[in-house]
């Protein structure tokens, strides 16, 4: 795994007046222009940091993380839309890939022009950003422009959803802060004072840009990490008693996709957004059965983050649910109890420290919401159906399905068969799995193809 941006302490028509032209002539466009004219020092410079090939742990100040994202476009694959999981005549994947906007992790300390190699190489979801509480995070956004629609010159922002910024300039809402024009940089600064699971997205023409794919997850590790409480050394929150401890963590970014605006944008057509009618439901930008492919699977070159969960029997896992779709989702894991310990990056504790966590069979999570959920993998049951994993010492494992309880969301564009918002939990016999080196680790996992980085900044 590339370590070039990690340094931690003791971690979008040209020929007619459109709605976009009207917005650009108003507040949104004025602020985008401001990024290049009013505050050139901020919009044109990148915080100094090490080059991609250089180790940064020694170069960056303790407790500081430098990271960089580029905004561009590309395509993703869904079953029936280019994914090899649904084949047509001649065993050729059915349908055309889905056009998207998105972010991609890129090297530090190079000019925007030097990032042309990343044009068209989106990652969906955007890379997981993970930092320690009280860490200073310098996150540079570079708008490198679009490949499929170079006629569009949309600005972009990063909005850390739910984060209390010290000043509005870093909030990413263009009406009150900065929007980044094509060919420019903007360095965001964050100092997270509270732990929990957050999310981030572009806030420029956000109804369109979020649906198009400009979204990702943020996790803030509590200062309590590294201590020993209740048999754990990793925690969801500063609970003081180890009650939110875990051994494995999985970020599960929920969303739904309405392919109509994606296709319309590529075909240079307008979309009537009040007609919103999703036809795919995803976890980490993948739809079942693609959800259970391993990290960086070459079959899904722009969707590198798996939602497959692999655990040894008896282990406890933290499931970090985030929802940046426009619908409420209801998630279950039949056969496994779920304990909600945090909501919207807040520990469920009441006055006087009263424990407000709760057990449930279904997680209800609305648009823009987050849930931190603990599960314990049951012991391997040899009397239940199992599979054998040749990649992990031929260990046997039981399969549990994490799924949306709404059957209408278990489909892939109306195709026959099971699909949509489903992934799997594999519970192994014994302890064949090593401890996680990063969130959502799969066993094994593929190395990303150049020029990509792995889909996590942790």
C-alpha positions, -999 to +999 in steps of 0.1 A: +000+000+000+013+034-009+022+055+021+030+088+003+004+109+019+002+095+054+018+113+082+004+108+117+012+112+153+014+085+185-030+094+117-187+200-131-246+243-230-217+260-242-239+275-269-272+284-251-282+298-218-290+270-194-298+267-157-261+262-152-253+295-170-278+313-148-262+299-117-227+306-129-237+342-135-249+345-100-235+337-066-221+303-074-201+315-104-190+347-087-175+327-059-158+303-083-143+333-100-133+346-066-112+315-061-090+327-089-092+364-086-098+374-050-078+348-032-051+338-056-027+327-029-052+301-016-066+290-050-032+286-067-009+271-042-006+236-027+006+231+009+041+220+008+045+183+012+065+154+000+064+140-035+046+107-041+078+087-041+091+102-009+084+089+026+064+115+046+063+102+081+096+118+089+090+149+067+056+161+081+051+175+115+038+151+142+000+151+143-003+164+107-017+147+076-013+161+040-036+146+014-047+156-021-078+148-043-084+156-079-119+162-093-126+147-128-150+123-146-151+087-158-173+056-159-183+029-135-197-006-140-230-019-127-246-053-134-263-049-168-242-017-174-208-031-183-201-052-153-188-087-161-212-101-135-240-099-162-231-113-196-250-111-229-246-129-262-210-141-267-203-137-230-199-100-234-209-077-205-243-063-211-250-025-214-228+006-214-208+018-185-224+046-164-209+081-167-199+097-134-181+126-118-159+119-089-127+123-069-094+104-072-065+103-048-034+119-064+002+128-055+012+158-034+035+187-045+030+185-082+013+212-105-023+207-118-009+202-153+012+173-140-021+156-129-034+151-165-026+114-162-055+112-137-081+127-159-110+103-163-098+081-135-124+086-109-127+064-078-162+057-065-168+061-037-141+087-032-112+075-010-119+069+027-102+096+047-092+084+081-074+106+107-069+107+145-088+131+166-070+164+170-049+157+139-043+187+116-055+176+081-044+196+051-066+184+022-059+199-012-086+197-039-074+201-075-100+205-103-083+188-133-114+190-156-135+165-175-126+141-203-160+130-217-175+165-214-146+189-217-171+216-227-182+217-190-162+239-167-179+232-134-162+242-103-160+217-074-157+218-036-152+195-006-179+197+020-171+177+052-207+169+061-215+175+098-181+190+105-179+222+126-154+243+107-136+270+125-142+293+095-167+292+066-140+294+040-133+257+045-169+246+046-172+239+008-206+255+004-198+278-025-223+306-015-203+313+016-169+299+008-148+289-022-154+269-053-124+256-072-123+263-110-107+240-135-070+241-133-068+254-098-060+241-063-076+249-029-062+237+004-088+228+030-077+228+067-094+206+093-087+199+130-113+173+141-121+177+178-146+148+180-144+112+169-169+093+147-180+085+112-186+114+088-189+118+050-178+143+024-191+155-010-190+182-035-214+211-027-213+229-060-247+221-078-248+194-052-281+177-062-264+169-095-228+164-084-235+142-054-257+119-076-230+119-102-206+104-077-187+131-058-190+116-023-170+096+002-165+087+039-144+102+067-136+084+099-120+101+129-103+078+154-107+087+191-079+098+212-087+067+234-072+045+207-041+027+218-052+023+254-065-010+267-101-012+279-125-041+279-100-062+260-098-038+231-073-012+219-093+003+190-126+022+197-154+040+178-155+068+205-140+080+237-163+059+257-142+057+288-151+021+295-142+002+263-178-004+253-172+007+217-141-014+212-137-035+181-112-056+162-122-049+126-139-020+109-159-017+077-170+015+060-203+009+042-213+039+021-250+035+010-263+052-021-288+048-049-282+055-086-307+070-111-289+063-144-310+088-164-290+119-155-257+100-160-267+090-195-282+125-203-250+143-192-229+120-215-254+126-244-255+164-237-291+163-227-309+180-198-325+161-169-358+169-151-347+162-115-382+161-099-387+129-119-360+112-098-365+074-100-335+053-089-328+020-106-297+008-088-289+006-051-253+003-040-229-003-012-195+013-017-206+022-053-211-015-061-243-035-067-245-072-058-229-095-067-201-071-074-202-060-037-183-091-027-154-088-051-121-080-033-105-046-030-090-033-062-105-061-083-095-054-119-130-062-131-141-029-115-112-005-122-130+026-109-148+010-079-119-003-059-135-005-024-151-038-015-179-042+010-172-078+017-167-084+054-144-112+065-141-120+102-128-147+124-155-163+146-160-144+179-145-111+167-163-078+171-165-053+142-175-017+138-197-010+108-196+026+098-228+033+078-231+065+058-259+075+034-254+102+008-283+091-014-317+108-015-337+079+001-339+063+035-324+029+036-332+000+060-304-025+065-305-059+082-281-088+088-305-117+095-291-139+123-268-112+138-277-086+164-266-051+157-259-026+184-260+011+175-235+030+196-233+063+176-254+084+153-242+112+131-207+111+146-220+113+182-217+087+209-251+077+222-247+088+258-272+109+277-269+133+307-247+119+334-232+094+310-264+073+306-260+046+279-283+053+250-270+026+227-296+001+215-299-033+199-318-037+167-325-060+138-328-031+113-308+000+108-328+029+095-306+056+079-318+087+061-301+109+036-270+126+050-270+104+081-245+081+097-247+052+121-219+034+140-229-002+146-212-030+165-216-067+156-200-098+170-193-126+146-209-158+159-188-190+162-184-210+131-214-234+127-204-267+110-240-278+109-249-247+088-241-243+051-205-233+046-179-226+019-141-234+018-117-205+011-087-217-009-071-183-004-070-186+033-057-220+043-088-238+030-106-224+060-143-230+062-167-201+066-204-194+071-221-167+050-245-141+064-260-114+042-262-077+050-291-064+029-318-038+024-351-051+038-369-034+010-372-060-018-376-034-044-340-023-037-326-058-043-325-055-080-301-043-107-319-020-132-349-043-132-329-073-144-340-108-131-322-122-102-309-109-069-289-077-069-288-042-054-279-033-019-266-066-006-232-077+006-219-107+026-202-114+059-180-144+059-174-159+094-144-183+095-137-213+115-106-207+137-085-176+132-071-177+096-074-140+091-046-116+102-055-084+119-066-056+096-040-032+083-067-008+070-105-005+070-124-029+047-094-051+043-101-082+022-081-114+022-065-114-003-067-081-021-053-069-054-027-042-058-041-012-076-031-007-112-009+024-118-014+053-116-040+046-089-035+047-052-053+024-028-088+037-020-081+048+016-062+077+031-057+064+066 
